[in-house]
């Protein structure tokens, strides 16, 4: 085998040699040192360490709350804003928005106690906002909104007039701070309606609509103003515009239904009450009010059987609520079912045991809750129940049942509480005369 001289059959390593190799090794060493220092400082996490759960910001909770509000789930909206405030407790705008939603959520509550409690929570929330930013126009506007809804004689007694004055003052202050605040102008219009200043309210809400027609509150309040003026068709139009902006708020559908009923468009009234019931069902809200409104509408059309069915359906949704029993009594009274009205009123106003309550609901003891009912005291919100109950007792009195004995006790209570109310006293005197004819005094 011939091998050329000077040529090796073994190839030498042709890799990087000499000084270049040393430079690369130094770069690797420096890189490793940099990584070790970054690990120690926390800038780089070691491999295989568990990743941290990202912390939610207050903005994400606020967005969640807004989404729940749009969906009509006001309780979940409140919870989301409360979580946002745990992260950002010094945010006045968050406190103001929480208060606004708390006020609207009170429309879904059915007893005076729960309504007042929720509105007082709203008042505390907006007070927090004002304490943080005393010159926040929106906070003062919401303050007016809160106080206006709280200024209900059935909730706060004689305090309502003072609260209404405070609501007006809060609205005026909001406008003084920012005369371009559309919400402040709208809430001021709502306060003016409740002060019986309807024409001035109409002027204010018209300005609010011109400034920003994209706000649900503006159209809701315009509907309320038009309703107070007896413009029921215009009220329906405004409430429908509010629904276009927030399509899942049941109190808007209830307002539409109520105005259609005033227009005697009963089919449309039933349609919108039913929509409110469907939204509640989708949200899991056990609210009897839509069914009671359906029942009252059927009463007006003379469909008493359907009225009773819907009233009892509402009662089964909230079997512990005395107000719903009393409302059932009103429906039975309108339907001339006086014998059925008496035990319903008795449960709602005087209280009753579990079996009596079950009998009123026509419940199945094997599948439905057996609950006793605590009666409601006489207030501005319950007075209609009391004088209607007394009227039924007086009208149904017989020697065998002695109903006038109970009726006279109720009439005495009405005299003590509403002696200055001419309408109530007229009803009292009429029924006292009936029972005196039977020898009761």
ROMARSE-599870 format. One line per 3 residues: number of its first residue (from 1); their letters; for each residue x, y, z of N, C-alpha, C. Coordinates in steps of 0.05 Angstrom, whole numbers, plus 5000, padded with zeros to 4 digits. Layout:
<atoms>
NUM) A) X:Y:Z:X:Y:Z:X:Y:Z; ... $
</atoms>
This chain:
<atoms>
1) XXX) 5017:4976:5000:5000:5000:5000:5018:5025:5000; 5012:5042:4982:5029:5066:4979:5016:5089:4995; 5031:5101:5012:5022:5124:5028:5040:5147:5021 $
4) XXX) 5028:5168:5011:5045:5191:5004:5060:5202:5029; 5084:5208:5024:5100:5218:5046:5090:5245:5056; 5091:5248:5082:5083:5274:5094:5053:5276:5099 $
7) XXX) 5036:5256:5092:5007:5258:5096:4998:5237:5116; 4986:5245:5137:4977:5226:5158:4951:5214:5150; 4946:5189:5156:4920:5177:5152:4900:5183:5174 $
10) XXX) 4910:5195:5197:4893:5203:5219:4889:5233:5218; 4864:5242:5217:4858:5271:5215:4861:5284:5243; 4873:5307:5244:4875:5321:5269:4848:5336:5275 $
13) XXX) 4843:5342:5302:4819:5357:5310:4820:5385:5298; 4799:5392:5282:4799:5419:5270:4780:5438:5285; 4773:5432:5310:4756:5450:5326:4770:5475:5332 $
16) XXX) 4755:5492:5348:4766:5518:5356:4789:5513:5375; 4809:5525:5371:4832:5520:5388:4842:5545:5401; 4861:5541:5417:4877:5563:5428:4861:5584:5443 $
19) XXX) 4865:5609:5437:4854:5631:5452:4823:5633:5450; 4812:5624:5427:4783:5625:5423:4769:5607:5443; 4780:5584:5447:4768:5565:5467:4767:5578:5494 $
22) XXX) 4788:5591:5502:4789:5603:5529:4768:5625:5532; 4764:5641:5510:4744:5662:5512:4716:5651:5516; 4709:5630:5501:4683:5617:5504:4679:5606:5532 $
25) XXX) 4699:5594:5543:4697:5583:5570:4692:5605:5590; 4706:5628:5587:4702:5650:5605:4673:5661:5603; 4662:5663:5579:4635:5672:5576:4615:5654:5589 $
28) XXX) 4619:5628:5587:4602:5608:5600:4603:5611:5630; 4627:5615:5641:4630:5618:5670:4616:5643:5680; 4620:5665:5665:4606:5690:5673:4576:5687:5671 $
31) XXX) 4566:5673:5651:4537:5668:5649:4526:5652:5672; 4541:5632:5680:4532:5616:5703:4531:5632:5729; 4552:5649:5732:4553:5666:5756:4528:5685:5756 $
34) XXX) 4522:5697:5733:4499:5715:5730:4473:5701:5738; 4470:5676:5728:4445:5661:5733:4443:5655:5763; 4465:5648:5776:4464:5642:5805:4456:5666:5821 $
37) XXX) 4467:5689:5813:4460:5714:5828:4431:5721:5823; 4421:5717:5799:4392:5723:5793:4374:5705:5808; 4382:5679:5812:4365:5661:5827:4364:5670:5856 $
40) XXX) 4388:5678:5867:4389:5687:5895:4372:5712:5899; 4372:5730:5879:4356:5755:5883:4327:5751:5876; 4319:5728:5865:4291:5724:5859:4283:5732:5831 $
43) XXX) 4302:5743:5815:4296:5752:5788:4290:5728:5770; 4303:5705:5776:4299:5681:5761:4291:5659:5780; 4269:5645:5774:4260:5623:5791:4274:5597:5783 $
46) XXX) 4282:5581:5802:4294:5555:5796:4274:5537:5781; 4285:5519:5765:4268:5500:5751:4253:5483:5771; 4229:5475:5762:4212:5456:5777:4199:5468:5802 $
49) XXX) 4203:5494:5807:4189:5506:5829:4160:5512:5821; 4140:5509:5839:4112:5514:5832:4108:5544:5825; 4091:5549:5805:4086:5577:5798:4066:5589:5818 $
52) XXX) 4068:5615:5822:4051:5629:5840:4024:5634:5827; 4002:5633:5844:3975:5640:5834:3973:5670:5830; 3965:5679:5807:3964:5708:5803:3943:5721:5821 $
55) XXX) 3949:5744:5832:3931:5759:5850:3913:5776:5833; 3886:5775:5839:3867:5791:5824:3868:5820:5833; 3865:5838:5814:3865:5866:5820:3836:5876:5826 $
58) XXX) 3834:5899:5839:3808:5910:5845:3792:5915:5819; 3807:5922:5797:3793:5927:5772:3779:5902:5762; 3791:5879:5766:3778:5855:5756:3753:5849:5771 $
61) XXX) 3753:5854:5797:3729:5850:5813:3708:5870:5806; 3716:5895:5801:3697:5916:5793:3684:5909:5766; 3700:5899:5747:3689:5890:5721:3669:5867:5725 $
64) XXX) 3677:5849:5743:3659:5826:5749:3632:5836:5761; 3634:5856:5779:3610:5868:5791:3592:5881:5770; 3605:5895:5751:3589:5908:5730:3576:5887:5712 $
67) XXX) 3590:5865:5707:3579:5844:5690:3555:5831:5704; 3557:5826:5730:3534:5815:5745:3511:5835:5745; 3517:5861:5747:3495:5881:5747:3480:5880:5721 $
70) XXX) 3495:5879:5699:3483:5877:5672:3466:5852:5669; 3476:5830:5682:3462:5805:5680:3437:5804:5699; 3435:5825:5716:3412:5826:5734:3416:5812:5761 $
73) XXX) 3440:5801:5765:3445:5787:5790:3458:5807:5810; 3441:5822:5823:3450:5844:5839:3465:5836:5864; 3457:5813:5876:3471:5803:5899:3500:5796:5893 $
76) XXX) 3504:5783:5870:3531:5776:5861:3547:5801:5854; 3534:5821:5843:3547:5846:5837:3557:5860:5863; 3540:5859:5883:3548:5871:5909:3572:5856:5920 $
79) XXX) 3572:5830:5919:3594:5814:5929:3620:5820:5915; 3619:5824:5889:3643:5830:5873:3654:5857:5880; 3637:5877:5883:3647:5904:5891:3658:5904:5919 $
82) XXX) 3646:5888:5937:3657:5886:5964:3685:5873:5964; 3689:5854:5946:3716:5842:5943:3736:5863:5932; 3727:5879:5912:3744:5900:5901:3752:5919:5923 $
85) XXX) 3734:5925:5941:3740:5945:5962:3758:5933:5984; 3759:5907:5986:3778:5895:6005:3807:5900:5995; 3810:5902:5968:3837:5907:5957:3842:5937:5956 $
88) XXX) 3822:5953:5949:3824:5982:5945:3804:5997:5963; 3808:5996:5990:3788:6007:6008:3785:6037:6007; 3804:6051:5995:3804:6080:5994:3794:6091:5967 $
91) XXX) 3780:6075:5952:3770:6083:5926:3741:6093:5929; 3738:6119:5928:3711:6131:5933:3691:6123:5911; 3700:6121:5886:3682:6114:5865:3671:6085:5868 $
94) XXX) 3688:6067:5878:3679:6040:5883:3658:6039:5904; 3662:6055:5926:3642:6056:5947:3615:6067:5936; 3617:6088:5919:3593:6100:5908:3577:6081:5890 $
97) XXX) 3592:6066:5874:3579:6046:5856:3566:6024:5872; 3580:6015:5893:3569:5994:5911:3543:6004:5922; 3542:6029:5932:3518:6040:5944:3495:6041:5923 $
100) XXX) 3501:6049:5899:3481:6050:5878:3468:6023:5873; 3485:6002:5872:3474:5976:5867:3459:5965:5891; 3468:5972:5915:3453:5964:5939:3425:5976:5939 $
103) XXX) 3423:6001:5930:3396:6013:5929:3378:5998:5910; 3388:5993:5886:3372:5979:5866:3365:5951:5876; 3383:5938:5890:3377:5911:5900:3355:5910:5920 $
106) XXX) 3350:5933:5933:3328:5934:5953:3301:5931:5940; 3299:5936:5913:3274:5932:5899:3267:5903:5897; 3286:5885:5901:3281:5856:5900:3273:5844:5927 $
109) XXX) 3273:5861:5948:3267:5851:5975:3237:5857:5980; 3225:5841:5997:3196:5843:6000:3186:5851:6027; 3203:5853:6047:3194:5862:6073:3207:5888:6081 $
112) XXX) 3193:5904:6097:3203:5929:6106:3230:5927:6120; 3233:5906:6136:3258:5902:6151:3282:5898:6133; 3279:5881:6113:3301:5875:6095:3307:5898:6077 $
115) XXX) 3286:5912:6068:3291:5936:6051:3306:5957:6066; 3297:5963:6091:3310:5984:6106:3339:5976:6112; 3344:5951:6119:3371:5942:6125:3389:5946:6101 $
118) XXX) 3379:5939:6077:3396:5941:6053:3401:5971:6046; 3381:5988:6050:3385:6016:6044:3403:6029:6064; 3403:6020:6089:3422:6031:6109:3450:6022:6102 $
121) XXX) 3453:5998:6092:3480:5989:6082:3489:6007:6059; 3471:6014:6041:3478:6032:6019:3486:6059:6030; 3472:6069:6050:3478:6095:6062:3506:6095:6074 $
124) XXX) 3513:6073:6087:3540:6071:6099:3561:6070:6077; 3555:6056:6055:3575:6055:6033:3580:6083:6021; 3559:6098:6016:3563:6124:6004:3575:6144:6024 $
127) XXX) 3570:6140:6050:3583:6157:6070:3613:6152:6069; 3621:6127:6065:3649:6120:6062:3662:6135:6038; 3647:6135:6016:3656:6149:5992:3661:6179:5998 $
130) XXX) 3641:6191:6011:3643:6220:6016:3665:6226:6036; 3669:6209:6056:3691:6213:6075:3718:6212:6061; 3721:6195:6041:3746:6194:6026:3750:6217:6007 $
133) XXX) 3728:6226:5994:3730:6248:5975:3706:6267:5979; 3708:6286:5997:3685:6303:6003:3675:6320:5980; 3691:6323:5959:3683:6339:5935:3678:6321:5911 $
136) XXX) 3671:6296:5916:3664:6277:5894:3635:6280:5887; 3630:6292:5864:3602:6298:5855:3585:6273:5853; 3597:6251:5842:3581:6226:5838:3573:6215:5865 $
139) XXX) 3591:6216:5885:3585:6206:5912:3561:6221:5923; 3561:6247:5920:3538:6263:5931:3513:6257:5915; 3515:6252:5889:3491:6245:5873:3479:6218:5883 $
142) XXX) 3497:6199:5888:3487:6173:5898:3476:6175:5926; 3487:6193:5942:3476:6199:5968:3447:6208:5966; 3442:6225:5947:3414:6234:5942:3396:6211:5935 $
145) XXX) 3406:6193:5918:3391:6169:5909:3385:6151:5933; 3405:6147:5950:3401:6129:5973:3380:6141:5992; 3383:6166:5999:3365:6179:6018:3336:6181:6007 $
148) XXX) 3334:6185:5981:3307:6186:5969:3292:6160:5972; 3306:6138:5967:3293:6111:5969:3288:6104:5998; 3305:6114:6016:3302:6108:6044:3279:6125:6056 $
151) XXX) 3273:6147:6044:3252:6165:6054:3224:6154:6049; 3218:6132:6061:3193:6118:6058:3180:6116:6086; 3156:6127:6089:3143:6127:6116:3141:6098:6128 $
154) XXX) 3137:6079:6110:3135:6051:6120:3161:6040:6130; 3183:6052:6121:3209:6042:6130:3220:6058:6154; 3216:6084:6154:3229:6101:6174:3210:6118:6190 $
157) XXX) 3184:6114:6186:3164:6129:6201:3165:6159:6195; 3163:6176:6216:3162:6205:6213:3189:6217:6203; 3209:6201:6202:3236:6210:6194:3237:6215:6164 $
160) XXX) 3217:6206:6149:3219:6206:6120:3221:6235:6108; 3207:6254:6120:3209:6281:6109:3236:6293:6113; 3249:6288:6135:3276:6298:6140:3295:6285:6120 $
163) XXX) 3292:6259:6115:3310:6245:6096:3306:6256:6068; 3281:6262:6061:3276:6273:6034:3289:6301:6031; 3289:6317:6052:3302:6343:6051:3332:6339:6048 $
166) XXX) 3343:6320:6063:3372:6314:6061:3379:6304:6033; 3361:6288:6021:3366:6278:5993:3367:6302:5974; 3349:6321:5977:3350:6345:5960:3376:6360:5963 $
169) XXX) 3385:6363:5988:3409:6378:5993:3433:6364:5981; 3434:6337:5983:3456:6322:5971:3456:6325:5941; 3433:6325:5928:3432:6328:5899:3441:6355:5890 $
172) XXX) 3433:6376:5905:3441:6403:5899:3471:6406:5902; 3483:6394:5923:3512:6395:5927:3526:6381:5904; 3516:6359:5895:3529:6344:5873:3530:6362:5848 $
175) XXX) 3508:6376:5843:3507:6393:5819:3525:6418:5823; 3527:6428:5847:3545:6451:5852:3574:6443:5847; 3581:6419:5855:3609:6410:5851:3614:6406:5821 $
178) XXX) 3595:6394:5807:3598:6389:5778:3571:6392:5764; 3568:6416:5752:3542:6421:5740:3537:6406:5714; 3557:6390:5706:3554:6373:5682:3549:6344:5690 $
181) XXX) 3544:6338:5715:3540:6311:5725:3511:6303:5718; 3508:6286:5698:3482:6278:5689:3467:6261:5710; 3481:6243:5723:3468:6227:5744:3457:6245:5767 $
184) XXX) 3472:6265:5774:3463:6283:5795:3437:6297:5787; 3435:6305:5762:3411:6318:5752:3388:6299:5752; 3393:6274:5744:3372:6254:5743:3362:6247:5771 $
187) XXX) 3380:6242:5790:3372:6235:5817:3357:6259:5830; 3365:6283:5823:3351:6306:5833:3322:6306:5823; 3318:6299:5798:3291:6297:5787:3274:6277:5803 $
190) XXX) 3286:6254:5810:3272:6234:5825:3263:6244:5853; 3282:6259:5865:3275:6271:5891:3252:6290:5888; 3253:6307:5867:3232:6327:5863:3205:6314:5859 $
193) XXX) 3203:6291:5845:3178:6277:5843:3167:6269:5870; 3185:6259:5887:3176:6250:5914:3169:6274:5932; 3178:6298:5924:3170:6322:5938:3145:6335:5926 $
196) XXX) 3133:6320:5907:3109:6330:5893:3115:6354:5875; 3140:6358:5867:3147:6380:5849:3151:6368:5821; 3129:6359:5810:3131:6342:5785:3140:6358:5761 $
199) XXX) 3130:6383:5758:3137:6398:5734:3167:6405:5735; 3177:6412:5758:3206:6418:5761:3222:6393:5756; 3212:6370:5765:3226:6345:5760:3227:6339:5730 $
202) XXX) 3205:6345:5716:3204:6340:5687:3224:6357:5672; 3228:6382:5681:3248:6399:5668:3276:6389:5673; 3282:6379:5697:3309:6369:5703:3315:6344:5688 $
205) XXX) 3296:6325:5687:3301:6300:5674:3304:6304:5643; 3290:6323:5632:3292:6329:5604:3321:6338:5597; 3332:6354:5615:3360:6363:5611:3379:6339:5613 $
208) XXX) 3374:6321:5632:3391:6297:5635:3390:6279:5611; 3366:6276:5599:3363:6259:5575:3379:6272:5552; 3378:6298:5549:3393:6312:5528:3423:6309:5532 $
211) XXX) 3432:6309:5557:3461:6308:5562:3472:6280:5556; 3458:6259:5566:3469:6232:5563:3446:6212:5562; 3436:6206:5538:3414:6186:5536:3424:6157:5537 $
214) XXX) 3450:6153:5543:3460:6126:5544:3458:6113:5572; 3449:6128:5592:3448:6118:5619:3421:6106:5626; 3421:6082:5637:3397:6068:5645:3382:6085:5666 $
217) XXX) 3397:6096:5685:3384:6111:5707:3368:6134:5697; 3378:6147:5676:3364:6171:5665:3337:6163:5653; 3336:6141:5638:3311:6133:5626:3292:6121:5647 $
220) XXX) 3303:6107:5667:3286:6097:5689:3272:6120:5703; 3288:6140:5710:3277:6163:5725:3258:6179:5707; 3264:6181:5682:3245:6195:5664:3218:6179:5663 $
223) XXX) 3220:6153:5662:3196:6137:5664:3180:6142:5689; 3195:6145:5711:3182:6150:5737:3169:6178:5737; 3182:6197:5726:3171:6225:5724:3146:6224:5707 $
226) XXX) 3147:6212:5684:3123:6211:5666:3100:6196:5680; 3107:6175:5694:3086:6160:5709:3072:6178:5729; 3088:6193:5743:3077:6211:5764:3059:6232:5752 $
229) XXX) 3064:6239:5726:3048:6259:5712:3023:6247:5699; 3021:6220:5701:2999:6206:5688:3003:6201:5659; 3028:6205:5649:3034:6200:5621:3044:6171:5619 $
232) XXX) 3025:6152:5621:3033:6124:5623:3046:6113:5598; 3036:6121:5575:3049:6112:5549:3078:6122:5547; 3082:6147:5554:3109:6158:5554:3127:6144:5575 $
235) XXX) 3115:6137:5598:3130:6123:5618:3139:6095:5608; 3121:6081:5594:3128:6055:5583:3151:6058:5563; 3150:6079:5546:3171:6083:5526:3198:6087:5540 $
238) XXX) 3198:6103:5561:3224:6108:5575:3234:6083:5590; 3216:6068:5602:3225:6043:5616:3235:6023:5595; 3223:6023:5572:3233:6005:5550:3261:6013:5541 $
241) XXX) 3266:6039:5540:3293:6048:5533:3313:6040:5554; 3305:6041:5579:3322:6032:5601:3328:6002:5598; 3308:5987:5590:3312:5958:5586:3331:5952:5564 $
244) XXX) 3331:5969:5543:3350:5965:5521:3378:5967:5531; 3383:5984:5551:3410:5988:5561:3417:5967:5581; 3399:5960:5599:3403:5939:5619:3379:5920:5618 $
247) XXX) 3381:5899:5601:3358:5882:5595:3351:5861:5616; 3365:5860:5639:3360:5839:5658:3353:5849:5686; 3344:5874:5688:3336:5885:5714:3306:5882:5717 $
250) XXX) 3298:5864:5735:3269:5857:5737:3252:5880:5745; 3262:5899:5761:3245:5921:5770:3237:5939:5746; 3252:5939:5725:3244:5954:5701:3220:5941:5688 $
253) XXX) 3221:5914:5686:3198:5899:5674:3173:5903:5691; 3177:5904:5718:3154:5907:5735:3142:5935:5731; 3158:5955:5726:3148:5982:5721:3133:5983:5695 $
256) XXX) 3144:5970:5675:3130:5969:5649:3103:5956:5652; 3103:5933:5665:3077:5918:5669:3057:5935:5684; 3066:5949:5705:3048:5966:5721:3035:5988:5704 $
259) XXX) 3051:6000:5686:3041:6022:5670:3023:6011:5648; 3028:5988:5637:3010:5976:5617:2983:5969:5631; 2984:5961:5656:2960:5955:5671:2943:5981:5675 $
262) XXX) 2957:6003:5680:2942:6028:5683:2929:6037:5657; 2942:6029:5635:2931:6034:5608:2910:6013:5600; 2905:5994:5618:2886:5972:5614:2894:5954:5590 $
265) XXX) 2920:5954:5585:2931:5935:5565:2941:5910:5580; 2921:5894:5588:2927:5873:5608:2945:5851:5596; 2942:5845:5571:2959:5824:5559:2988:5832:5560 $
268) XXX) 2993:5857:5553:3021:5867:5554:3031:5868:5583; 3014:5876:5601:3022:5876:5629:3030:5849:5638; 3014:5829:5632:3020:5801:5640:3046:5792:5627 $
271) XXX) 3051:5800:5602:3075:5792:5587:3100:5802:5602; 3100:5828:5611:3124:5839:5623:3127:5829:5652; 3105:5824:5666:3108:5812:5693:3120:5784:5690 $
274) XXX) 3111:5769:5669:3122:5742:5664:3151:5743:5658; 3160:5763:5642:3189:5766:5636:3205:5770:5661; 3194:5786:5680:3209:5790:5705:3211:5763:5720 $
277) XXX) 3189:5747:5720:3190:5721:5734:3210:5703:5721; 3212:5703:5694:3231:5686:5680:3260:5693:5687; 3266:5720:5687:3293:5729:5694:3300:5720:5722 $
280) XXX) 3281:5723:5741:3286:5714:5769:3292:5684:5770; 3277:5669:5754:3280:5640:5754:3308:5633:5743; 3317:5647:5722:3343:5641:5711:3366:5648:5731 $
283) XXX) 3361:5669:5747:3381:5677:5766:3379:5662:5793; 3358:5646:5796:3354:5632:5821:3344:5650:5843; 3330:5672:5836:3319:5691:5855:3291:5683:5863 $
286) XXX) 3286:5678:5888:3260:5670:5898:3243:5694:5905; 3233:5707:5884:3219:5733:5888:3189:5728:5881; 3171:5732:5900:3143:5727:5895:3129:5751:5881 $
289) XXX) 3142:5774:5880:3129:5798:5870:3118:5796:5842; 3133:5785:5822:3121:5783:5795:3095:5766:5795; 3094:5745:5810:3070:5728:5811:3047:5742:5824 $
292) XXX) 3053:5758:5844:3032:5774:5857:3021:5795:5838; 3039:5807:5822:3030:5827:5802:3013:5813:5780; 3021:5789:5772:3005:5774:5753:2978:5768:5765 $
295) XXX) 2977:5760:5790:2952:5754:5804:2934:5779:5805; 2945:5802:5812:2929:5827:5813:2918:5834:5785; 2934:5829:5765:2924:5834:5737:2901:5816:5730 $
298) XXX) 2903:5791:5737:2881:5772:5732:2856:5781:5747; 2859:5791:5771:2836:5801:5787:2822:5823:5771; 2838:5842:5760:2826:5864:5745:2811:5855:5720 $
301) XXX) 2819:5832:5709:2805:5821:5686:2783:5801:5693; 2779:5797:5720:2758:5779:5729:2765:5750:5728; 2791:5743:5724:2800:5715:5722:2810:5707:5750 $
304) XXX) 2791:5702:5768:2798:5699:5796:2812:5672:5802; 2806:5652:5787:2819:5626:5791:2849:5629:5784; 2856:5641:5761:2884:5645:5754:2897:5664:5774 $
307) XXX) 2883:5683:5784:2894:5701:5804:2903:5686:5829; 2885:5668:5839:2892:5652:5862:2916:5634:5858; 2917:5621:5834:2939:5603:5828:2966:5618:5829 $
310) XXX) 2967:5641:5817:2992:5656:5816:2999:5668:5843; 2980:5676:5858:2985:5687:5885:2997:5665:5903; 2986:5641:5902:2996:5620:5918:3024:5610:5908 $
313) XXX) 3028:5612:5882:3055:5606:5872:3076:5625:5883; 3069:5650:5883:3087:5670:5895:3092:5664:5925; 3071:5656:5939:3074:5651:5967:3092:5627:5972 $
316) XXX) 3090:5607:5955:3107:5583:5958:3137:5590:5954; 3142:5611:5938:3170:5619:5934:3182:5632:5959; 3164:5644:5976:3174:5658:6000:3154:5652:6023 $
319) XXX) 3153:5627:6032:3132:5619:6051:3135:5630:6079; 3157:5644:6085:3161:5655:6112:3155:5685:6113; 3147:5696:6090:3144:5725:6088:3115:5734:6094 $
322) XXX) 3111:5748:6117:3083:5755:6124:3070:5774:6104; 3087:5791:6091:3076:5810:6072:3062:5796:6049; 3073:5773:6041:3061:5759:6018:3034:5746:6026 $
325) XXX) 3032:5737:6051:3006:5727:6061:2985:5750:6060; 2993:5774:6069:2975:5796:6070:2967:5804:6041; 2986:5803:6022:2980:5809:5995:2960:5789:5983 $
328) XXX) 2963:5764:5991:2944:5743:5983:2916:5750:5993; 2915:5760:6018:2890:5769:6029:2877:5791:6013; 2893:5810:6003:2883:5832:5986:2871:5820:5960 $
331) XXX) 2886:5801:5949:2877:5789:5923:2851:5774:5927; 2849:5759:5949:2824:5745:5955:2801:5764:5960; 2807:5787:5973:2787:5807:5978:2776:5818:5951 $
334) XXX) 2795:5824:5933:2787:5835:5907:2770:5814:5891; 2777:5789:5895:2763:5768:5882:2737:5760:5896; 2730:5774:5918:2707:5769:5935:2708:5742:5948 $
337) XXX) 2732:5731:5951:2736:5706:5966:2742:5714:5995; 2722:5724:6009:2726:5735:6035:2733:5714:6056; 2723:5690:6053:2729:5668:6071:2759:5661:6069 $
340) XXX) 2769:5661:6044:2798:5656:6041:2815:5679:6050; 2805:5704:6048:2820:5727:6056:2826:5728:6086; 2808:5719:6102:2811:5722:6131:2835:5707:6142 $
343) XXX) 2839:5681:6136:2863:5667:6147:2889:5678:6134; 2888:5688:6109:2912:5699:6097:2920:5725:6111; 2900:5743:6116:2906:5767:6131:2915:5761:6160 $
346) XXX) 2903:5741:6172:2910:5735:6200:2939:5726:6202; 2948:5709:6183:2976:5701:6183:2994:5724:6179; 2987:5742:6160:3005:5764:6153:3007:5785:6174 $
349) XXX) 2984:5790:6189:2983:5812:6208:2986:5804:6237; 2975:5781:6243:2975:5772:6271:2994:5749:6276; 3002:5736:6254:3019:5712:6256:3002:5687:6258 $
352) XXX) 3014:5664:6252:3000:5639:6253:3020:5616:6256; 3010:5593:6264:3028:5570:6267:3033:5557:6240; 3050:5537:6240:3059:5524:6215:3036:5511:6200 $
355) XXX) 3018:5498:6214:2996:5485:6201:2977:5505:6188; 2971:5527:6202:2954:5548:6192:2966:5561:6167; 2992:5565:6168:3006:5577:6144:3005:5558:6121 $
358) XXX) 3008:5532:6126:3007:5512:6105:2979:5511:6093; 2959:5514:6109:2931:5514:6099:2927:5537:6080; 2938:5561:6087:2934:5584:6070:2948:5580:6043 $
361) XXX) 2972:5568:6044:2987:5563:6019:2976:5540:6003; 2959:5523:6017:2950:5498:6005:2974:5480:5999; 2992:5478:6018:3017:5464:6014:3015:5434:6019 $
364) XXX) 3036:5420:6011:3038:5392:6016:3059:5389:6039; 3050:5382:6063:3069:5381:6086:3092:5361:6082; 3088:5342:6064:3109:5322:6060:3132:5333:6043 $
367) XXX) 3127:5353:6027:3147:5363:6008:3154:5392:6012; 3137:5407:6026:3141:5436:6029:3147:5443:6058; 3162:5464:6063:3170:5471:6090:3146:5479:6108 $
370) XXX) 3147:5470:6132:3127:5477:6152:3139:5499:6169; 3129:5524:6166:3140:5547:6180:3118:5563:6193; 3124:5573:6216:3105:5591:6230:3111:5620:6220 $
373) XXX) 3091:5637:6222:3093:5664:6212:3090:5684:6234; 3108:5704:6235:3106:5726:6254:3092:5750:6240; 3071:5760:6252:3055:5781:6239:3070:5808:6237 $
376) XXX) 3060:5825:6220:3072:5851:6215:3058:5873:6231; 3073:5891:6243:3060:5913:6258:3046:5933:6239; 3029:5950:6250:3016:5971:6235:3035:5993:6228 $
379) XXX) 3039:5998:6202:3057:6020:6193:3043:6033:6168; 3056:6053:6158:3045:6066:6133:3044:6046:6110; 3062:6027:6110:3063:6007:6088:3043:5985:6092 $
382) XXX) 3034:5980:6117:3015:5957:6122:2987:5967:6128; 2983:5993:6129:2956:6003:6138:2934:5993:6120; 2940:5991:6093:2919:5981:6075:2911:5953:6081 $
385) XXX) 2930:5936:6090:2923:5909:6098:2905:5909:6123; 2912:5926:6142:2896:5927:6167:2868:5936:6162; 2864:5958:6147:2836:5967:6145:2820:5949:6126 $
388) XXX) 2833:5935:6107:2819:5916:6090:2811:5891:6107; 2829:5882:6124:2823:5859:6141:2800:5866:6159; 2800:5890:6172:2778:5898:6189:2752:5899:6174 $
391) XXX) 2753:5909:6149:2729:5910:6133:2717:5883:6127; 2735:5864:6121:2727:5836:6115:2714:5824:6140; 2727:5828:6163:2716:5816:6188:2689:5828:6194 $
394) XXX) 2686:5854:6192:2660:5867:6197:2639:5857:6178; 2646:5855:6153:2627:5846:6133:2619:5817:6135; 2637:5800:6146:2632:5772:6149:2623:5764:6176 $
397) XXX) 2618:5783:6194:2609:5777:6221:2582:5763:6221; 2582:5742:6238:2557:5728:6243:2557:5721:6273; 2533:5716:6283:2531:5709:6312:2549:5685:6319 $
400) XXX) 2553:5667:6300:2568:5643:6305:2599:5647:6305; 2608:5668:6292:2638:5671:6290:2649:5694:6306; 2633:5714:6313:2643:5736:6330:2665:5752:6317 $
403) XXX) 2666:5755:6291:2687:5769:6277:2689:5798:6285; 2667:5810:6293:2668:5839:6300:2684:5844:6325; 2687:5825:6342:2704:5829:6366:2733:5834:6357 $
406) XXX) 2743:5818:6338:2770:5823:6328:2771:5848:6311; 2750:5853:6295:2749:5877:6278:2752:5902:6295; 2737:5904:6317:2737:5928:6333:2765:5933:6345 $
409) XXX) 2779:5912:6352:2807:5916:6363:2825:5928:6341; 2822:5918:6317:2839:5929:6295:2831:5958:6289; 2805:5964:6290:2796:5991:6284:2806:6010:6306 $
412) XXX) 2807:6002:6331:2818:6019:6352:2848:6025:6347; 2862:6004:6338:2891:6008:6332:2894:6027:6309; 2877:6026:6289:2878:6044:6267:2872:6073:6276 $
415) XXX) 2854:6076:6294:2847:6102:6305:2872:6114:6319; 2885:6098:6334:2909:6108:6349:2931:6116:6330; 2935:6100:6309:2958:6105:6291:2953:6124:6268 $
418) XXX) 2928:6127:6259:2922:6142:6235:2898:6161:6238; 2896:6173:6262:2873:6190:6268:2872:6215:6250; 2895:6223:6239:2895:6247:6222:2891:6241:6192 $
421) XXX) 2888:6215:6185:2885:6207:6157:2855:6205:6152; 2844:6223:6136:2815:6224:6131:2805:6199:6117; 2821:6189:6098:2812:6165:6084:2810:6141:6102 $
424) XXX) 2831:6137:6118:2831:6114:6137:2809:6117:6157; 2805:6141:6168:2784:6145:6188:2756:6141:6176; 2752:6148:6151:2727:6143:6138:2720:6113:6138 $
427) XXX) 2741:6096:6131:2737:6067:6131:2732:6057:6159; 2747:6068:6179:2744:6059:6206:2716:6065:6216; 2706:6089:6211:2679:6096:6221:2657:6079:6208 $
430) XXX) 2661:6073:6182:2641:6057:6168:2639:6029:6180; 2662:6017:6187:2662:5990:6198:2655:5989:6227; 2662:6010:6242:2652:6012:6270:2622:6013:6270 $
433) XXX) 2610:6027:6251:2580:6028:6250:2568:6001:6245; 2581:5985:6228:2571:5958:6222:2572:5941:6248; 2594:5942:6262:2597:5925:6286:2580:5935:6309 $
436) XXX) 2576:5961:6311:2558:5971:6332:2530:5961:6327; 2523:5957:6302:2496:5946:6296:2493:5918:6307; 2515:5904:6312:2514:5878:6324:2518:5879:6354 $
439) XXX) 2520:5903:6365:2524:5905:6394:2552:5907:6404; 2571:5912:6385:2599:5914:6394:2607:5943:6395; 2625:5949:6414:2633:5977:6417:2663:5978:6425 $
</atoms>
